[in-house]
Amino acid sequence: MPYTRVVLLTLLALVAFAGNSLLCRAALAHTQIDAASFTTIRLLSGAVVLWVLVVLRNRNRRDSVKVTGHGNWQSALALFVYAAGFSFAYIQLNTGVGALILFGAVQTSMIAFGLWRGERFTTAQWLGLLLAFSGLIGLLLPGLSAPPLTGAMLMIAAGVAWGVYSLRGKGAGDPLQVTAGNFSRTVPMALLLSLMLLSRVSLDSTGVYYALLSGALTSGVGYAIWYSALPLLKATTAATVQLSVPLLAALGGVVLLQEPVTLRLLLAALAILGGIALVVLTAKRL
């Protein structure tokens, strides 16, 4: 695949990831849709689009390679916790703050898992991890510009769940088909959540439209694009380029949603993203 196409696919995927934060925040802050309904519509539309992509891909395959993997309920539960926590957190959090907390929690949980499994860190990596933790703690400390604690905790839970989901996905089989299977399994969970919160259901056309875009486009198509680019990227490159997602989301929030940028957010972003970059880029080459 030509280098320019790889770059284009990677950029489109990163924009899609940032778009998820923008669409969720826009829906829950500027429309009447409730978080449970947004989650359900997002997961349902994502499942439909992903299975359509799987069917089309398999139909057009010219080789006899068997496609393996259909997802599982444990991974689906992690995916559901991520999606639900993500939605309910964005009731309170601005786009950039939410994306930064999410990204910090995802990477921190995955790094912690590596340490638990016995991976050895260099001195520079330990400094990077300490810097990232310090940035996350500094962002959450009480103060005039601190994000609401409930929203922050929900987003941290969403980030940890996405980290678990990502770790469980390693070697699970064909990424697109496994993701489609996991999304499908989240649908009954999401419907149950909506049923439990039926008294709080609130829908409007714009909110539903945003949820459909988030599920079908920035989740379904976005994940498919990312999986097309991922095999052609080095692991360190794939991890590093994702550092741009919170910044893209924050920029989109400022430009499209007129959200403020605080000094605390800027300093926390530098600490968290810089620390994680230090961990990734100074990893031992085995």
C-alpha positions in Angstrom: 0.0 0.0 0.0 1.5 3.4 -1.0 2.9 5.5 1.9 0.5 8.4 1.1 -2.5 6.1 1.4 -1.3 4.8 4.8 -0.9 8.4 6.1 -4.4 9.3 4.8 -6.0 6.3 6.4 -4.3 7.0 9.7 -5.3 10.7 9.7 -8.9 9.8 8.9 -9.0 7.3 11.7 -7.6 9.8 14.2 -10.2 12.4 13.1 -12.9 9.8 13.6 -11.8 9.0 17.1 -11.8 12.7 18.0 -15.2 13.0 16.2 -16.6 10.5 18.7 -15.9 12.9 21.6 -17.3 15.9 19.6 -20.5 14.2 18.6 -21.2 12.8 22.1 -20.5 16.2 23.8 -22.5 18.1 21.2 -25.5 15.7 21.6 -25.5 15.7 25.4 -24.8 19.3 25.9 -26.8 20.9 23.0 -29.7 18.5 22.3 -32.4 16.8 24.4 -31.2 13.2 24.0 -30.4 11.3 27.2 -27.1 9.5 27.7 -28.6 6.0 27.8 -30.4 6.5 24.5 -27.3 8.0 22.9 -25.3 4.9 24.0 -27.9 2.5 22.7 -28.3 4.2 19.3 -24.5 4.5 18.9 -23.8 0.8 19.7 -26.7 -0.5 17.6 -25.8 1.6 14.5 -22.1 0.7 15.0 -23.0 -3.0 15.1 -25.1 -2.7 11.9 -22.4 -0.9 9.9 -19.6 -3.2 11.1 -21.5 -6.3 10.1 -22.3 -4.8 6.7 -18.6 -4.1 6.2 -17.8 -7.7 7.3 -20.3 -9.1 4.8 -19.0 -6.9 1.9 -15.4 -7.7 2.7 -15.9 -11.4 2.9 -18.0 -11.4 -0.3 -15.2 -9.6 -2.2 -12.3 -11.8 -0.9 -10.6 -13.5 -3.7 -8.5 -15.9 -1.5 -9.5 -18.9 0.5 -8.0 -17.6 3.8 -10.4 -18.5 6.6 -11.5 -15.4 8.7 -11.4 -16.3 12.4 -12.9 -14.7 15.5 -16.4 -13.6 16.3 -16.0 -11.6 19.5 -17.0 -12.7 23.0 -19.2 -11.5 25.9 -16.4 -10.5 28.2 -14.9 -8.1 25.6 -18.5 -6.9 24.8 -19.0 -6.0 28.4 -15.8 -4.0 28.5 -16.9 -2.2 25.3 -20.3 -1.5 26.8 -18.8 -0.1 30.0 -16.6 2.2 27.9 -19.5 3.4 25.7 -21.9 4.0 28.6 -19.3 5.7 30.8 -18.2 7.8 27.9 -21.7 9.0 27.3 -22.7 9.8 30.9 -19.3 11.5 31.5 -19.9 13.9 28.6 -23.0 15.3 30.3 -20.6 17.2 32.5 -17.2 17.3 30.8 -16.0 19.5 27.9 -14.8 17.8 24.8 -11.1 18.4 25.4 -11.1 17.5 29.1 -13.1 14.4 28.5 -10.8 13.2 25.7 -7.7 13.9 27.7 -9.0 12.0 30.8 -10.1 9.1 28.5 -6.8 8.9 26.7 -4.8 9.1 29.9 -6.8 6.4 31.5 -6.6 4.1 28.5 -2.8 4.4 28.2 -2.2 4.3 31.9 -4.2 1.1 32.4 -2.5 -0.6 29.4 0.9 0.4 30.7 0.0 -0.8 34.2 -1.0 -4.1 32.8 2.3 -4.4 31.0 4.1 -3.8 34.3 2.0 -6.4 36.1 2.9 -8.9 33.4 6.6 -8.3 34.1 7.6 -5.8 31.4 10.7 -3.8 32.4 10.8 -0.1 32.1 13.8 2.2 31.5 14.5 5.1 33.8 13.1 7.4 31.1 9.9 5.4 30.9 9.4 5.6 34.7 9.8 9.3 34.5 7.3 9.5 31.7 4.8 7.4 33.6 5.3 9.7 36.7 4.8 12.8 34.5 1.6 11.4 33.0 0.2 10.5 36.4 1.1 13.9 37.8 -0.7 15.6 34.9 -3.9 13.5 35.4 -3.9 14.2 39.2 -3.3 17.9 38.6 -6.2 18.0 36.2 -8.5 16.4 38.7 -7.4 18.4 41.8 -10.2 20.7 43.3 -10.2 24.2 42.0 -12.1 26.7 39.8 -11.2 25.0 36.6 -11.2 21.4 37.7 -13.6 19.1 35.9 -16.6 17.7 37.8 -15.5 14.8 39.9 -18.4 12.5 38.9 -17.9 13.1 35.2 -14.1 12.6 35.6 -14.6 9.3 37.4 -17.0 8.0 34.8 -14.5 8.9 32.0 -11.7 7.2 33.9 -13.9 4.1 34.2 -14.6 4.3 30.4 -10.9 4.6 29.7 -10.0 1.6 31.8 -12.7 -0.4 30.1 -11.4 0.6 26.7 -7.9 -0.4 27.8 -9.2 -3.8 28.9 -11.1 -4.1 25.6 -8.0 -3.3 23.6 -5.8 -5.8 25.6 -8.4 -8.6 25.2 -8.4 -7.9 21.4 -4.8 -8.9 20.9 -4.7 -12.1 18.9 -8.5 -12.6 19.1 -8.8 -13.1 15.4 -9.8 -10.9 12.4 -10.1 -7.4 14.0 -13.0 -6.3 11.9 -15.1 -9.4 12.4 -14.3 -9.6 16.1 -15.2 -5.9 16.6 -18.5 -6.5 14.8 -19.3 -9.5 17.0 -18.5 -7.5 20.1 -20.6 -4.5 19.1 -23.5 -6.9 18.4 -23.2 -8.3 21.9 -23.4 -4.9 23.4 -26.8 -4.2 22.0 -28.9 -6.2 24.6 -26.8 -4.5 27.3 -27.5 -1.1 26.0 -31.2 -1.9 25.5 -31.4 -3.1 29.2 -29.7 0.2 30.3 -32.3 2.2 28.4 -35.1 0.1 29.8 -33.8 0.7 33.4 -33.7 4.4 32.7 -37.0 4.5 30.7 -38.4 7.3 32.9 -35.5 9.5 31.8 -35.8 8.9 28.1 -35.5 12.1 26.0 -35.1 12.1 22.3 -34.9 14.7 19.6 -34.0 14.4 15.9 -30.7 16.2 16.2 -29.5 14.1 19.1 -30.5 10.9 17.4 -28.7 12.1 14.2 -25.5 12.7 16.3 -25.8 9.3 17.9 -26.2 7.6 14.5 -23.2 9.5 13.1 -21.1 8.5 16.2 -22.0 4.8 15.8 -22.1 4.4 12.1 -19.4 6.8 11.0 -16.9 7.7 13.7 -17.1 4.3 15.4 -18.0 1.8 12.7 -16.3 3.2 9.7 -13.6 4.8 11.8 -12.6 1.5 13.4 -12.6 -0.2 10.0 -10.3 2.5 8.6 -8.0 2.2 11.6 -7.8 -1.6 11.2 -6.8 -1.1 7.6 -3.9 1.2 8.5 -2.8 -0.6 11.7 -1.0 -3.6 10.1 1.1 -1.2 8.1 2.2 0.9 11.2 4.9 0.0 13.7 3.5 -0.6 17.2 5.3 2.5 18.5 4.1 4.6 15.7 0.5 3.5 16.1 0.6 4.3 19.8 2.3 7.6 19.3 0.0 9.0 16.6 -2.9 8.5 19.0 -1.4 11.2 21.2 -3.0 13.6 18.8 -6.6 12.5 19.5 -7.2 14.6 22.7 -5.6 17.6 21.0 -7.8 17.2 17.9 -10.9 16.8 20.1 -10.0 19.9 22.2 -9.4 21.9 19.0 -12.8 20.7 17.6 -14.5 21.6 20.9 -13.1 25.2 20.8 -13.9 25.8 17.1 -17.2 24.0 16.8 -18.7 24.1 20.3 -17.1 27.3 21.6 -15.6 25.6 24.6 -13.0 27.4 26.7 -9.3 26.4 27.0 -8.0 26.7 30.5 -4.4 26.9 31.6 -5.0 23.8 33.8 -6.1 21.9 30.7 -3.0 23.0 28.7 -0.6 22.1 31.4 -2.3 18.8 32.1 -2.3 17.9 28.4 1.5 18.7 28.1 2.2 16.5 31.2 -0.1 13.5 30.2 0.7 13.4 26.5 4.4 14.2 27.0 4.7 11.5 29.7 3.0 8.9 27.6 5.1 9.8 24.6 8.2 9.4 26.7 7.0 5.9 27.8 6.3 4.9 24.2 9.2 6.4 22.4 11.9 5.2 24.8 10.6 1.6 25.0 13.3 -1.0 24.7 13.5 -2.5 21.2 13.4 -6.3 21.8 
